[in-house]
Amino acid sequence: MKPVLIIGCGYVGQRLARILCGAGVAVTGVVRGAESAAAVRDLDAQALQVDLDAESDPPELPTTNAELYYFAPPPGTGISDPRLRRVLSAIRPETRPSRIVYISTSGVYGDCGGDWVDESHPLNPGTPRALRRADAEAALQAWSAASGVPVVILRVPGIYGPGKLPLERLRKGLPLLREEDSPYTNRIQVDDLIAICQAAMQRGIPGAAYNVSDGQPSNMTDYFNRIADVTGLPRPPVIGRDQIDQLSLGMRGFMEESKRLDTRRMREDLGVKLKYSTLEEGLKACLADVPLG
């Protein structure tokens, strides 16, 4: 078995590391903080603390013939991803990985007016966050062409899972747009995302990008309402689009883009059978042993 390197070994990466370590794979997780490093070591994986924002070159990473999962986000400002570029520039010909799977965002498509969008749709990032991800995709594709290392890109929407539900927001009673004003959004349960990442590493077409979702787009307000109903928390109050300035900047960004992801390529090429193809199934798994109220 090839060694695995997970750069950005956080919420998704640690769950992937747990599965791989359980199968006897040698895993190294790259993290920034001591607490995250301890969590990685608790999984029987090696942990490396690296500041990807440091001006100096990153330390040599165990990339040689490794399956490299790049999950680290870009910086929070700017329109490019110097973190990823710094990592790629440090990989020498003799230390090249066998393949890279990169988690991007479906936000690179921008606002599509609620249309169904497949991977042939032109990229039109409309936010700095999406511009940073589009830059990372371009940098990876260019590096792949120059190095010969195959790269697979996953365009991922909202991720939900155990410990990653908006329960605190519901408890605070923060408003959302009413459903008729709320755009289409897409999501994926974390365990299904991990299975898709593994399938992309093994079976993804080199150079391909894949839309990732459960194939059941709805809207953000419906998503919150269904979580509220399942947990017994109150549904959030709703406002009209003319009051959108009452929402946080982050939430406002989600409300200004609408698209429905076509995942045919993901299903056909990667052959993943989703464990949680509906939100109801996914929420049931997320809320087991979670204190509510």
C-alpha positions in Angstrom: 0.0 0.0 0.0 1.2 3.5 -0.8 1.7 5.9 2.0 -0.9 8.7 2.3 -0.3 12.4 3.0 -3.2 14.6 4.0 -2.5 18.3 3.9 -5.1 20.1 5.9 -6.0 17.1 8.2 -9.0 18.7 9.9 -12.7 17.7 10.0 -12.7 15.7 6.8 -9.0 14.7 6.9 -9.1 13.2 10.3 -12.1 11.0 9.4 -10.3 9.8 6.3 -7.1 9.2 8.4 -9.1 7.1 10.9 -10.4 4.8 8.1 -7.0 4.5 6.4 -5.1 3.9 9.6 -7.6 1.2 10.5 -6.8 -0.5 7.2 -3.1 -0.5 8.0 -2.1 2.4 5.7 0.8 4.7 6.8 -0.8 8.1 7.1 0.8 11.5 7.7 -1.4 14.5 8.5 -0.2 18.1 8.0 -1.8 20.5 10.4 -1.1 24.0 11.8 -1.8 23.8 15.5 -0.7 21.6 18.4 -4.2 20.5 19.3 -4.9 19.3 15.7 -1.5 17.5 15.7 -2.5 15.7 19.0 -5.8 14.7 17.4 -4.0 13.2 14.4 -1.6 11.3 16.5 -4.5 9.8 18.5 -5.6 8.2 15.2 -2.2 6.4 15.0 -1.1 8.6 12.2 2.0 10.8 12.0 1.4 14.5 12.5 3.4 17.3 11.0 2.9 20.9 12.2 3.5 23.2 9.3 2.6 26.9 8.8 1.7 27.1 5.2 1.7 30.9 5.4 5.3 31.2 6.5 7.4 33.1 4.0 10.2 30.5 4.1 9.8 27.4 2.1 7.8 24.6 3.8 9.8 21.8 5.3 10.2 18.7 3.2 7.0 16.7 3.2 6.7 12.9 2.8 5.3 13.2 -0.7 7.4 10.6 -2.5 5.1 8.2 -4.3 2.4 9.1 -1.8 -1.3 9.4 -2.4 -1.7 13.1 -1.5 -5.0 14.5 -0.4 -4.9 18.3 -0.4 -7.7 19.6 1.9 -6.1 22.8 3.2 -8.2 25.9 2.4 -6.6 29.0 0.8 -5.9 32.0 3.0 -8.9 34.1 4.1 -7.9 37.1 1.9 -6.7 37.8 -1.6 -7.7 36.2 -4.9 -5.0 33.5 -5.1 -3.8 30.5 -3.1 -0.1 31.0 -2.2 -0.3 28.1 0.3 -0.9 25.5 -2.4 1.6 27.1 -4.8 4.2 27.0 -2.0 3.6 23.3 -1.4 3.8 22.5 -5.1 7.0 24.5 -5.6 8.7 22.5 -2.9 8.0 19.1 -4.6 11.1 18.0 -6.4 11.0 15.5 -9.3 12.3 12.7 -7.1 9.7 13.4 -4.4 6.6 13.6 -6.6 3.4 12.0 -5.2 1.6 9.3 -7.2 -1.6 11.3 -7.4 -3.3 14.4 -5.8 -7.0 14.7 -4.9 -7.9 18.3 -4.2 -11.1 19.5 -2.5 -12.3 22.7 -4.3 -15.7 24.3 -4.1 -18.8 24.4 -6.3 -18.6 28.2 -5.8 -16.1 28.4 -8.7 -19.2 28.3 -11.0 -20.6 31.5 -9.5 -24.3 32.3 -9.7 -26.0 30.1 -12.3 -29.6 31.3 -11.7 -30.7 28.0 -10.3 -29.7 26.1 -13.5 -28.4 22.5 -13.4 -24.6 22.7 -13.8 -22.2 20.0 -14.9 -18.4 20.1 -15.1 -18.4 21.6 -18.6 -20.0 24.8 -17.3 -17.5 27.8 -17.5 -16.0 28.9 -14.2 -17.3 32.3 -13.1 -16.2 32.8 -9.5 -18.1 35.8 -8.0 -16.5 36.0 -4.6 -12.9 36.3 -3.4 -13.3 32.9 -1.7 -14.3 31.3 -5.0 -11.5 33.2 -6.9 -9.0 31.7 -4.6 -10.3 28.2 -5.3 -10.3 28.8 -9.0 -6.7 30.0 -8.8 -5.8 26.8 -6.9 -7.5 24.6 -9.5 -5.5 26.4 -12.3 -2.3 26.1 -10.4 -2.8 22.4 -9.8 -3.7 21.7 -13.5 -0.6 23.6 -14.7 1.6 21.8 -12.2 0.2 18.4 -13.2 0.8 19.1 -16.9 4.4 20.1 -16.2 5.1 17.3 -13.7 3.1 14.4 -15.1 1.5 13.8 -11.7 -2.3 13.1 -12.1 -4.6 15.5 -10.3 -8.3 15.0 -9.6 -10.4 18.0 -8.5 -13.6 17.6 -6.4 -16.0 20.6 -6.5 -17.7 20.3 -3.2 -20.7 22.3 -1.8 -21.7 22.6 1.8 -20.5 19.7 4.0 -22.6 18.5 6.9 -22.0 15.7 9.5 -21.7 14.9 13.2 -20.6 18.1 15.0 -21.1 20.1 11.8 -24.7 21.2 11.9 -26.0 24.8 12.5 -27.5 23.9 15.9 -26.1 27.0 17.7 -27.5 29.3 15.0 -30.9 27.7 15.4 -30.7 28.2 19.2 -29.8 31.9 18.7 -32.9 32.4 16.4 -30.9 34.1 13.7 -33.0 34.9 10.6 -32.9 33.5 7.1 -34.5 34.5 3.8 -38.0 33.1 3.3 -38.0 30.0 1.1 -39.4 31.7 -2.0 -36.4 34.1 -1.8 -33.8 31.5 -0.9 -31.7 30.2 -3.8 -30.8 26.6 -4.6 -28.0 25.1 -2.5 -26.3 21.7 -2.6 -24.7 19.6 0.1 -22.9 16.3 0.9 -22.7 14.2 4.1 -19.1 14.0 5.4 -18.9 10.1 5.3 -20.0 10.1 1.6 -17.5 12.8 0.8 -14.7 10.7 2.3 -15.8 7.7 0.2 -15.8 10.0 -2.9 -12.3 11.2 -2.1 -11.0 7.6 -1.8 -12.7 6.7 -5.1 -11.2 9.8 -6.8 -7.8 8.7 -5.7 -8.3 5.2 -7.1 -10.5 5.7 -10.1 -10.8 9.4 -10.9 -9.8 10.3 -14.5 -6.5 12.3 -14.4 -7.2 16.0 -14.9 -10.9 15.6 -14.4 -13.1 17.8 -12.1 -16.1 16.2 -10.4 -19.2 17.9 -9.0 -19.9 16.4 -5.5 -23.3 16.4 -3.8 -26.1 14.1 -2.7 -28.0 15.1 -5.9 -30.9 16.5 -3.8 -30.6 20.3 -4.1 -33.0 22.4 -2.0 -32.5 25.8 -0.4 -30.7 27.0 2.7 -34.0 27.9 4.6 -35.4 24.4 3.9 -32.2 22.9 5.2 -32.4 24.8 8.4 -36.1 24.1 8.8 -35.5 20.4 8.4 -32.8 20.3 11.0 -35.0 22.3 13.4 -37.8 19.9 12.9 -35.7 16.8 13.5 -34.0 18.3 16.6 -37.0 20.0 18.1 -35.4 23.4 17.9 -37.5 26.4 16.7 -37.4 27.1 13.0 -35.5 30.3 12.2 -37.4 33.5 11.7 -37.6 34.6 8.0 -37.1 37.9 6.3 -37.5 39.2 2.7 -34.7 39.7 0.3 -35.1 43.5 0.9 -33.8 42.8 4.4 -30.8 40.7 3.4 -28.5 43.1 5.1 -29.6 41.6 8.4 -27.7 38.4 7.5 -24.0 37.9 8.2 -21.6 38.5 5.3 -20.9 34.8 5.1 -24.6 33.8 5.0 -25.3 36.6 2.5 -22.7 35.1 0.2 -24.6 31.8 0.1 -27.8 33.6 -0.6 -26.5 35.4 -3.6 -25.7 32.4 -5.7 -28.0 29.6 -7.0 -27.2 26.4 -8.8 -28.1 22.7 -8.9 -25.1 20.4 -9.3 -25.3 17.6 -11.9 -23.4 14.7 -10.4 -23.7 12.3 -13.3 -19.9 12.2 -13.9 -19.2 11.5 -10.2 -21.7 8.6 -10.2 -20.5 7.1 -13.5 -16.7 7.5 -13.2 -16.2 7.0 -9.5 -18.9 4.4 -9.0 -19.7 5.6 -5.5 -23.0 4.5 -4.0 -23.9 7.2 -1.5 -24.7 6.0 2.0 -26.8 9.1 2.7 -28.6 10.0 -0.6 -31.2 12.1 1.3 -30.9 14.7 3.9 -33.2 12.7 6.2 -30.9 9.7 6.2 -27.8 11.9 6.7 -29.3 13.9 9.6 -30.4 10.7 11.4 -26.7 9.6 11.4 -25.4 13.0 12.4 -27.7 13.4 15.4 -27.1 10.0 17.1 -25.9 10.7 20.6 -26.0 14.5 20.2 -27.6 16.4 23.0 -30.4 18.6 21.7 -32.6 21.4 23.0 
